[in-house]
Amino acid sequence: MRDTLMIAQVVISVLIVISVLLQNRAEGLGTMFGGGGEIFRTKRGLEKFLYYATIVLTVVFATLSLIIVKLSK
């Protein structure tokens, strides 16, 4: 049981990394060198899905971590 949960935790951690890397921050080299350009917009489509998926995956990851700790005692 514990091994299965640990494998699931590794898979979820990979999915978290992928979802974070796929998110568009809209910060290019222009903002790095002092360009203003603060544009506030709403998240739509895939960007919104990745945002909420990252939150859900993080909560699942934390829950799995607590369960694995509880089972190891």
SEKOLMI-917755 format. One record per atom (N, C-alpha, C): residue number from 1; residue in one letter; atom name; x negated, y negated, z. Coordinates in Angstrom, 1 decimal. Layout:
+------+------+------+--------+--------+--------+
! resi ! resn ! name !     c1 !     c2 !     c3 !
+------+------+------+--------+--------+--------+
!  NUM !    A !   CA !      X !      Y !      Z !
...
+------+------+------+--------+--------+--------+
***
This chain:
+------+------+------+--------+--------+--------+
! resi ! resn ! name !     c1 !     c2 !     c3 !
+------+------+------+--------+--------+--------+
!    1 !    M !    N !   -0.8 !    1.2 !    0.0 !
!    1 !    M !   CA !    0.0 !    0.0 !    0.0 !
!    1 !    M !    C !   -0.9 !   -1.3 !    0.0 !
!    2 !    R !    N !   -1.9 !   -1.3 !    0.9 !
!    2 !    R !   CA !   -2.8 !   -2.4 !    1.0 !
!    2 !    R !    C !   -3.5 !   -2.6 !   -0.3 !
!    3 !    D !    N !   -4.0 !   -1.5 !   -0.9 !
!    3 !    D !   CA !   -4.7 !   -1.7 !   -2.2 !
!    3 !    D !    C !   -3.9 !   -2.2 !   -3.3 !
!    4 !    T !    N !   -2.6 !   -1.8 !   -3.3 !
!    4 !    T !   CA !   -1.7 !   -2.4 !   -4.3 !
!    4 !    T !    C !   -1.5 !   -3.9 !   -4.1 !
!    5 !    L !    N !   -1.4 !   -4.3 !   -2.9 !
!    5 !    L !   CA !   -1.2 !   -5.7 !   -2.6 !
!    5 !    L !    C !   -2.4 !   -6.5 !   -3.0 !
!    6 !    M !    N !   -3.6 !   -5.9 !   -2.7 !
!    6 !    M !   CA !   -4.8 !   -6.6 !   -3.1 !
!    6 !    M !    C !   -5.0 !   -6.7 !   -4.6 !
!    7 !    I !    N !   -4.6 !   -5.7 !   -5.3 !
!    7 !    I !   CA !   -4.6 !   -5.8 !   -6.8 !
!    7 !    I !    C !   -3.7 !   -6.9 !   -7.3 !
!    8 !    A !    N !   -2.5 !   -6.9 !   -6.7 !
!    8 !    A !   CA !   -1.5 !   -7.9 !   -7.0 !
!    8 !    A !    C !   -2.0 !   -9.3 !   -6.7 !
!    9 !    Q !    N !   -2.8 !   -9.5 !   -5.6 !
!    9 !    Q !   CA !   -3.3 !  -10.8 !   -5.3 !
!    9 !    Q !    C !   -4.4 !  -11.2 !   -6.3 !
!   10 !    V !    N !   -5.2 !  -10.3 !   -6.8 !
!   10 !    V !   CA !   -6.2 !  -10.6 !   -7.8 !
!   10 !    V !    C !   -5.5 !  -11.1 !   -9.1 !
!   11 !    V !    N !   -4.4 !  -10.4 !   -9.5 !
!   11 !    V !   CA !   -3.7 !  -10.7 !  -10.7 !
!   11 !    V !    C !   -3.1 !  -12.1 !  -10.5 !
!   12 !    I !    N !   -2.5 !  -12.4 !   -9.4 !
!   12 !    I !   CA !   -1.9 !  -13.7 !   -9.1 !
!   12 !    I !    C !   -2.9 !  -14.8 !   -9.1 !
!   13 !    S !    N !   -4.1 !  -14.5 !   -8.5 !
!   13 !    S !   CA !   -5.1 !  -15.5 !   -8.5 !
!   13 !    S !    C !   -5.6 !  -15.9 !   -9.9 !
!   14 !    V !    N !   -5.7 !  -14.9 !  -10.8 !
!   14 !    V !   CA !   -6.1 !  -15.2 !  -12.2 !
!   14 !    V !    C !   -5.0 !  -16.0 !  -12.9 !
!   15 !    L !    N !   -3.7 !  -15.7 !  -12.6 !
!   15 !    L !   CA !   -2.6 !  -16.4 !  -13.2 !
!   15 !    L !    C !   -2.6 !  -17.9 !  -12.7 !
!   16 !    I !    N !   -3.0 !  -18.1 !  -11.4 !
!   16 !    I !   CA !   -3.0 !  -19.5 !  -10.9 !
!   16 !    I !    C !   -4.1 !  -20.2 !  -11.6 !
!   17 !    V !    N !   -5.3 !  -19.6 !  -11.8 !
!   17 !    V !   CA !   -6.4 !  -20.3 !  -12.5 !
!   17 !    V !    C !   -6.0 !  -20.7 !  -13.9 !
!   18 !    I !    N !   -5.3 !  -19.7 !  -14.6 !
!   18 !    I !   CA !   -4.9 !  -20.0 !  -16.0 !
!   18 !    I !    C !   -3.9 !  -21.1 !  -16.0 !
!   19 !    S !    N !   -2.9 !  -21.1 !  -15.1 !
!   19 !    S !   CA !   -1.9 !  -22.1 !  -15.1 !
!   19 !    S !    C !   -2.4 !  -23.5 !  -14.8 !
!   20 !    V !    N !   -3.4 !  -23.6 !  -13.9 !
!   20 !    V !   CA !   -4.0 !  -24.9 !  -13.6 !
!   20 !    V !    C !   -4.9 !  -25.4 !  -14.8 !
!   21 !    L !    N !   -5.6 !  -24.5 !  -15.4 !
!   21 !    L !   CA !   -6.4 !  -24.9 !  -16.6 !
!   21 !    L !    C !   -5.5 !  -25.3 !  -17.8 !
!   22 !    L !    N !   -4.3 !  -24.8 !  -17.9 !
!   22 !    L !   CA !   -3.5 !  -25.1 !  -19.1 !
!   22 !    L !    C !   -2.7 !  -26.4 !  -18.9 !
!   23 !    Q !    N !   -2.7 !  -26.9 !  -17.6 !
!   23 !    Q !   CA !   -1.9 !  -28.2 !  -17.4 !
!   23 !    Q !    C !   -2.7 !  -29.4 !  -18.0 !
!   24 !    N !    N !   -1.9 !  -30.2 !  -18.6 !
!   24 !    N !   CA !   -2.4 !  -31.4 !  -19.3 !
!   24 !    N !    C !   -2.4 !  -32.6 !  -18.3 !
!   25 !    R !    N !   -3.6 !  -33.1 !  -18.1 !
!   25 !    R !   CA !   -3.7 !  -34.2 !  -17.1 !
!   25 !    R !    C !   -3.6 !  -35.6 !  -17.8 !
!   26 !    A !    N !   -3.7 !  -35.6 !  -19.1 !
!   26 !    A !   CA !   -3.7 !  -36.9 !  -19.9 !
!   26 !    A !    C !   -4.7 !  -37.9 !  -19.4 !
!   27 !    E !    N !   -5.9 !  -37.4 !  -19.0 !
!   27 !    E !   CA !   -7.0 !  -38.2 !  -18.6 !
!   27 !    E !    C !   -8.2 !  -37.9 !  -19.5 !
!   28 !    G !    N !   -8.4 !  -38.7 !  -20.5 !
!   28 !    G !   CA !   -9.5 !  -38.5 !  -21.4 !
!   28 !    G !    C !  -10.7 !  -39.3 !  -21.0 !
!   29 !    L !    N !  -11.6 !  -39.5 !  -21.9 !
!   29 !    L !   CA !  -12.9 !  -40.2 !  -21.7 !
!   29 !    L !    C !  -12.6 !  -41.7 !  -21.4 !
!   30 !    G !    N !  -11.5 !  -42.2 !  -21.9 !
!   30 !    G !   CA !  -11.1 !  -43.6 !  -21.7 !
!   30 !    G !    C !  -11.0 !  -43.9 !  -20.2 !
!   31 !    T !    N !  -10.3 !  -43.1 !  -19.5 !
!   31 !    T !   CA !  -10.2 !  -43.4 !  -18.0 !
!   31 !    T !    C !  -11.5 !  -43.1 !  -17.3 !
!   32 !    M !    N !  -12.3 !  -42.3 !  -17.8 !
!   32 !    M !   CA !  -13.6 !  -42.0 !  -17.1 !
!   32 !    M !    C !  -14.5 !  -43.2 !  -17.2 !
!   33 !    F !    N !  -14.4 !  -44.0 !  -18.3 !
!   33 !    F !   CA !  -15.3 !  -45.2 !  -18.4 !
!   33 !    F !    C !  -14.5 !  -46.5 !  -18.1 !
!   34 !    G !    N !  -13.5 !  -46.4 !  -17.3 !
!   34 !    G !   CA !  -12.9 !  -47.6 !  -16.8 !
!   34 !    G !    C !  -11.7 !  -48.1 !  -17.5 !
!   35 !    G !    N !  -11.2 !  -47.3 !  -18.5 !
!   35 !    G !   CA !  -10.0 !  -47.7 !  -19.2 !
!   35 !    G !    C !   -8.8 !  -47.6 !  -18.3 !
!   36 !    G !    N !   -7.9 !  -48.5 !  -18.3 !
!   36 !    G !   CA !   -6.7 !  -48.4 !  -17.5 !
!   36 !    G !    C !   -5.7 !  -47.4 !  -18.0 !
!   37 !    G !    N !   -4.7 !  -47.8 !  -18.7 !
!   37 !    G !   CA !   -3.8 !  -46.9 !  -19.4 !
!   37 !    G !    C !   -3.0 !  -46.0 !  -18.5 !
!   38 !    E !    N !   -2.6 !  -46.5 !  -17.3 !
!   38 !    E !   CA !   -1.7 !  -45.7 !  -16.5 !
!   38 !    E !    C !   -0.3 !  -45.6 !  -17.1 !
!   39 !    I !    N !    0.0 !  -44.4 !  -17.6 !
!   39 !    I !   CA !    1.3 !  -44.2 !  -18.3 !
!   39 !    I !    C !    2.0 !  -43.2 !  -17.4 !
!   40 !    F !    N !    3.1 !  -43.6 !  -16.9 !
!   40 !    F !   CA !    3.9 !  -42.7 !  -16.0 !
!   40 !    F !    C !    5.0 !  -42.1 !  -16.9 !
!   41 !    R !    N !    5.1 !  -40.8 !  -16.9 !
!   41 !    R !   CA !    6.1 !  -40.1 !  -17.7 !
!   41 !    R !    C !    6.6 !  -38.9 !  -17.0 !
!   42 !    T !    N !    7.7 !  -38.4 !  -17.4 !
!   42 !    T !   CA !    8.2 !  -37.2 !  -16.8 !
!   42 !    T !    C !    7.7 !  -35.9 !  -17.4 !
!   43 !    K !    N !    7.6 !  -34.9 !  -16.7 !
!   43 !    K !   CA !    7.2 !  -33.6 !  -17.2 !
!   43 !    K !    C !    8.3 !  -33.0 !  -18.0 !
!   44 !    R !    N !    8.0 !  -32.4 !  -19.2 !
!   44 !    R !   CA !    9.1 !  -31.7 !  -20.0 !
!   44 !    R !    C !    8.5 !  -30.5 !  -20.6 !
!   45 !    G !    N !    9.4 !  -29.5 !  -20.8 !
!   45 !    G !   CA !    9.0 !  -28.3 !  -21.5 !
!   45 !    G !    C !    8.0 !  -27.5 !  -20.8 !
!   46 !    L !    N !    7.0 !  -27.1 !  -21.6 !
!   46 !    L !   CA !    5.9 !  -26.2 !  -21.1 !
!   46 !    L !    C !    5.2 !  -26.8 !  -19.9 !
!   47 !    E !    N !    5.0 !  -28.1 !  -19.9 !
!   47 !    E !   CA !    4.3 !  -28.8 !  -18.8 !
!   47 !    E !    C !    5.0 !  -28.7 !  -17.5 !
!   48 !    K !    N !    6.3 !  -28.8 !  -17.6 !
!   48 !    K !   CA !    7.2 !  -28.7 !  -16.4 !
!   48 !    K !    C !    7.2 !  -27.2 !  -15.9 !
!   49 !    F !    N !    7.2 !  -26.3 !  -16.8 !
!   49 !    F !   CA !    7.2 !  -24.9 !  -16.5 !
!   49 !    F !    C !    5.9 !  -24.5 !  -15.8 !
!   50 !    L !    N !    4.8 !  -25.0 !  -16.3 !
!   50 !    L !   CA !    3.5 !  -24.7 !  -15.7 !
!   50 !    L !    C !    3.3 !  -25.3 !  -14.4 !
!   51 !    Y !    N !    3.9 !  -26.5 !  -14.2 !
!   51 !    Y !   CA !    3.8 !  -27.1 !  -12.9 !
!   51 !    Y !    C !    4.6 !  -26.3 !  -11.8 !
!   52 !    Y !    N !    5.8 !  -25.9 !  -12.1 !
!   52 !    Y !   CA !    6.5 !  -25.1 !  -11.2 !
!   52 !    Y !    C !    6.0 !  -23.7 !  -11.0 !
!   53 !    A !    N !    5.5 !  -23.1 !  -12.1 !
!   53 !    A !   CA !    4.9 !  -21.8 !  -12.0 !
!   53 !    A !    C !    3.7 !  -21.8 !  -11.1 !
!   54 !    T !    N !    2.9 !  -22.9 !  -11.2 !
!   54 !    T !   CA !    1.7 !  -23.0 !  -10.3 !
!   54 !    T !    C !    2.1 !  -23.0 !   -8.8 !
!   55 !    I !    N !    3.2 !  -23.8 !   -8.5 !
!   55 !    I !   CA !    3.7 !  -23.9 !   -7.2 !
!   55 !    I !    C !    4.2 !  -22.5 !   -6.7 !
!   56 !    V !    N !    4.9 !  -21.8 !   -7.5 !
!   56 !    V !   CA !    5.5 !  -20.5 !   -7.1 !
!   56 !    V !    C !    4.4 !  -19.5 !   -6.9 !
!   57 !    L !    N !    3.4 !  -19.5 !   -7.9 !
!   57 !    L !   CA !    2.3 !  -18.5 !   -7.8 !
!   57 !    L !    C !    1.5 !  -18.8 !   -6.5 !
!   58 !    T !    N !    1.3 !  -20.0 !   -6.2 !
!   58 !    T !   CA !    0.5 !  -20.4 !   -5.0 !
!   58 !    T !    C !    1.3 !  -19.9 !   -3.7 !
!   59 !    V !    N !    2.6 !  -20.1 !   -3.6 !
!   59 !    V !   CA !    3.3 !  -19.6 !   -2.5 !
!   59 !    V !    C !    3.3 !  -18.1 !   -2.4 !
!   60 !    V !    N !    3.4 !  -17.4 !   -3.5 !
!   60 !    V !   CA !    3.3 !  -15.9 !   -3.5 !
!   60 !    V !    C !    1.9 !  -15.5 !   -3.1 !
!   61 !    F !    N !    0.9 !  -16.2 !   -3.6 !
!   61 !    F !   CA !   -0.5 !  -15.8 !   -3.2 !
!   61 !    F !    C !   -0.7 !  -16.0 !   -1.7 !
!   62 !    A !    N !   -0.2 !  -17.0 !   -1.1 !
!   62 !    A !   CA !   -0.3 !  -17.2 !    0.3 !
!   62 !    A !    C !    0.5 !  -16.2 !    1.1 !
!   63 !    T !    N !    1.7 !  -15.9 !    0.6 !
!   63 !    T !   CA !    2.5 !  -14.9 !    1.3 !
!   63 !    T !    C !    1.8 !  -13.5 !    1.2 !
!   64 !    L !    N !    1.3 !  -13.1 !    0.1 !
!   64 !    L !   CA !    0.5 !  -11.9 !    0.0 !
!   64 !    L !    C !   -0.7 !  -11.9 !    0.9 !
!   65 !    S !    N !   -1.4 !  -13.0 !    1.0 !
!   65 !    S !   CA !   -2.5 !  -13.0 !    1.9 !
!   65 !    S !    C !   -2.1 !  -12.7 !    3.3 !
!   66 !    L !    N !   -1.0 !  -13.4 !    3.8 !
!   66 !    L !   CA !   -0.5 !  -13.1 !    5.1 !
!   66 !    L !    C !   -0.1 !  -11.7 !    5.3 !
!   67 !    I !    N !    0.5 !  -11.1 !    4.4 !
!   67 !    I !   CA !    1.0 !   -9.7 !    4.5 !
!   67 !    I !    C !   -0.2 !   -8.8 !    4.5 !
!   68 !    I !    N !   -1.2 !   -9.0 !    3.7 !
!   68 !    I !   CA !   -2.4 !   -8.2 !    3.7 !
!   68 !    I !    C !   -3.1 !   -8.3 !    5.1 !
!   69 !    V !    N !   -3.2 !   -9.5 !    5.7 !
!   69 !    V !   CA !   -3.8 !   -9.6 !    7.0 !
!   69 !    V !    C !   -3.0 !   -8.9 !    8.0 !
!   70 !    K !    N !   -1.7 !   -9.0 !    7.9 !
!   70 !    K !   CA !   -0.8 !   -8.3 !    8.9 !
!   70 !    K !    C !   -1.0 !   -6.8 !    8.8 !
!   71 !    L !    N !   -1.1 !   -6.2 !    7.6 !
!   71 !    L !   CA !   -1.3 !   -4.8 !    7.4 !
!   71 !    L !    C !   -2.6 !   -4.3 !    7.8 !
!   72 !    S !    N !   -3.6 !   -5.1 !    7.8 !
!   72 !    S !   CA !   -5.0 !   -4.7 !    8.1 !
!   72 !    S !    C !   -5.2 !   -4.6 !    9.6 !
!   73 !    K !    N !   -4.3 !   -5.0 !   10.4 !
!   73 !    K !   CA !   -4.5 !   -5.0 !   11.9 !
!   73 !    K !    C !   -4.0 !   -3.6 !   12.4 !
+------+------+------+--------+--------+--------+
***
